[in-house]
Amino acid sequence: MWRLLLFWALFVPHTLGLQICSFNVQSFGESKRDKPAVMNIVRKVISRCDIMLLMEIKDSSDTVIRSLMTQLNSQSETRNQFDLTISQRLGRKSYKEQYGFIYRKKMVSVRGTYQYEDSQPGDPDAFSREPYVVWFEAPSTDVREFVIVPQHTTPEAAVREIDELYDVYLDVKQKWNSENFIFMGDLNAGCAYVPKKAWGNIRLRTHSEFVWLIGDKEDTTVKASTKCAYDRIVMAGDKLLSSVVPGSAQVFDFMAVYGLTEDQALEVSDHFPVEVQLKESKRPTSRRRKHIERK
């Protein structure tokens, strides 16, 4: 049944819904902040979304991400303002990154956050950058609540880290008692990092409750010389899966949409964002929108 849903989610045109996005912005720090043309594209990409996961935030003082938030909100109507929840700096040794979730306050709120501890007996420190898990309330959708587990894997350890997300799933289910899960991010889940023979060792792939909405044949890389499905969206939970807007799971090619050359696009990132939409609820709620303009 869910394989059929996957087909519809990938290939059938979609309508307006709650837009959930994931974007590895590639070394998002001071050097990018100081390039107005780059920041303009980043803001445009984010403004299309109701929830945006940003990865590779490299900003020890949080000044760059806070500046981005100020710029986003200065260009948005009061009713469409964004908020932020961000992880601590994560990584082994001196190299650190952060996960950041930028979300439209009118559409969703944060019910809880959880920095996965990655300290299982016999299997500690499986992740280079442990997931910063966020539980969202979304009263304008049929599903109403869901958990997002972000992950930016280390390429050489992609198989192990993607598989370990299953343990995160079990841990968070027990902690929060939610059945609705979205795993997304730069999983490096393609080409040489996850060869075909390795998929059988990844529980997030072999267990039937998980549906991969961004398929293996997609290309989430900017360079014309590569074609790899590094960035993914994976879902679990019948209610969540049934709320996916058909045709909405896709790669967002900002290079084509904004008329950039490859070199200009690479100034922004070497990855394209991935995205999916959830259906609007037909039930009236106090926070339900009539229409959201995405600038």
N, C-alpha and C positions, 0 to 999 in steps of 0.2 A: 504493500500500500504506500509506504513512504518513499519507495523508489519512484512510484508514479508521481507523488507530490514533488519529488526532486526535479523530475522532468518539467513539470508545470512551473516550478519556481525559477527554473533557469531560462525557459524559452517562451513563456506566455506574457504578453504585455501587461503592465501593472498600472494601478491607480494610486492616488494619494494615500499615504499611511504614515506610521511612525518610522522614520528613516534611521537606521542603525548602521554606522560606518566604522571602518578600521583603516588606519593609515600609518605606515612607517614613514616618518618624515625625513629620515636619514640625517643623523647628527643635528638635531634641532637645538641650536644654541645661539650664542651671540653673533656668530658669523652670518647665520641666516637672518637673524633679526635686523641686521644692518643692511639688508638687501630689500628695498621697498617692493620691487617687482616680484620677488619670491614670496614675500609676506602677503602680497595682494592675492596671489594664487592660493596660498595656504588658507587665507580667510575665506575665499570663495568656496573652496572645497568643504571647509568645516560648516559654512553657513547653509549648505544643502542638507545638513543632517540634524536630527533631533538628539542623537547620541553619537559622539565621535570618540573613538579610542585613538589616542596618539601614542606612538612608540618612538623610541630613540630620543627621548627628551634628555638633553645633556646640559643641565643648567643648575649648578650647585646652589645658587642663591634664589632660584625660582623667579628671577626678575624677567626672564624672557617669556615664560609662560604667562606670567601676570600681565605683561605688556600686551601679549596676544589677546588675553581676555578683555582688557580695556578697549583695544581696537575693535574687537568683535561687537562688544556691547554698545560702543559709540555709533556703530553703523546699523544697529538693530532697533526696532521700535521697542518701547517699554514692555509691551506684552510678549515680546520674543527674546527676552534677555537670556543669556547663557550663564551657567555656573560651572564650577570645576571641582572634581575630586582627584587627588593625585597621590601616587605612592611615595614612599621614601625612596632614596637612591639605592638601586639594587645592582648587584654584580660582585663577582669575585675580584679580590685584590683592588687595584686602583681604578679600574675601568667600571664606571657606573652609568646606569640609565634609569629613567623613570617611566612608569605608565601614567597617562593622564586621561581622564574621561571628561570631555566637555559636553554638557547636556543643556537642552532647552528647558528652563524651569517651568514653563507653562505646561509642558507635555509630560515630564517625568520628574520624580524625586528619588533621592537615595534613601533606601530603607536601612541599609547597612553596608559596611565595608570590612574586608578581612584580608590581611596580609598572610598568605599561606606560609606556614612555618618551615616546610621542606626538611623535616627532621624525623622521618619514619625510621624506626629501628631496622637496621640492616640495609637501609637504602637512603642514607642522608645525603643532602646537598645534590639532589638530582637535577635541579634547575640552576642555570647561571643567573637567571632573573625570575625569581619566584612570582607566580601570579598574584596580582592585586585584585581580589575578587570584589565585585560590586553587585549588590542586590537592588534592583530598580523597581519602583512602583510606577505603573503606566496606566492610570485609570481611563485613558481615552482608547485603550485597546481591548480586544476581547480577552486576552490572556491576563491582563491587569498587573502581573508581576513576573519578573524573570531575573535570573542571575547571569552576569557576564563574567567569564573567566578569560582574561587576556593572556597572551603568551608571545614573547619574542624569543625564539629558540636560538641557541648557538648552532650555527650550520652543521658543524661536525658532530654534534650531539643531538641532531633533530629527531632521529628515530626514538631515542630514549626519552627525550623530553616530551614529545607528543604522546608517547605511550603512558608516561607518568601523569598526564592530565586526567587519566581515568581515576587515579588515586585522589587527585584533587576533587574530582566529581563526587566520589564516595564521601570524602571528608566534609565537603560543603553541604551535601544533601543531609547528612546527619546533623550538622550545625544549625542549618536554617530551615530544614523541612520544606524545601522547594523542589518541584519536579521539572521546572522550566529552566533550561540551561542553554546558553550561547557561549561557545568557545570560539575565539577569533583572534587574529593577529598575524604577524609574520612568523609562520610556523616553519619556514624554509622547507615546506612539504612538497618538494618536487625536484626534478632533475637528479643530479648526482647525490644530493643530500638524503633523499629518501628513494632509493632504487625500488623497482617493482617487487623484488623478492623480500623487501623489508616490511611491506604492508601487513603481512601475516603476523608480525610481531608487535603490532600497534593495536592495543585494545580499543582505542577510540575509533578505530576503523573496523575491527572484526566484530564488535558487539553491535547487535542489531538496533539498539535504541538510538544510536547516533547517525544522523543524516548529514552528509557533507554537501552543503549547498553551493560551494564553489568547487567545480570539478577538476579532475587531474589534467584536463586538456586546456584549461584556461591559461592565459599569460598575464601575470601581475607585474611584470617587469617593464620598465620604460625603454630599455635599449632594444633596438630592432634586432640585434645580434643574438638575443636570448629569448627563449620562450619557456618559462617555468611558472608553475602554479605555487609560488611560495606562500602567498597570503590566502588565508582560508576563513570560512565561516562554517562552523559545525553546530548543529542543534540537537537537543534531546528534550523529550517531553511532548506527549501527544497534543495537549492543548496548545502549546507554543507552536508546534509544527503546523497545526491546522489553522493558525492565525497568520501564516506567512502569505503575503500578497503574491499571487502567481506572477512569475516573470521578474520579480524584483531582485533576486540574488544575482549580482553581477559585479564585474570589474568596472570601475569608473575611470575611463581614459581621459584624464584632464588635459593631456597634450592635444588630443584631437578636439575636445570640446572648447578649449580656450585658444586654439590656433597657435600652439607653441611649436618651435623646432625641437628636435631631440635634445640639443644642447641646452636650450632654455628649460625644458622639462626636467632635465637632470640636475639643474640648479635647485629645483624644488625637492626632488627625491629620485631615487632609482627604482622606486616601487609605485604602482598605482594603488589607490584605495580599493577596498571591496565593501559591498553594502548589501543590505536587505531591508525590506519594509514589512511591518506588521499591520494588519487590518485595523481600521478604526472600529471601535465598538458601536453597535447600533443602540446600545443602552445609553440613556442620558446620564451624564455625570456633571458635577459642579465645575470640573476642570476641563470638560470636553471642548475642543476648539471648533469653530465654524470653518475656519480656513487659516492656514499658516503660509505666509509669503516667505519663500526662501530666497534671500538676496545672493 
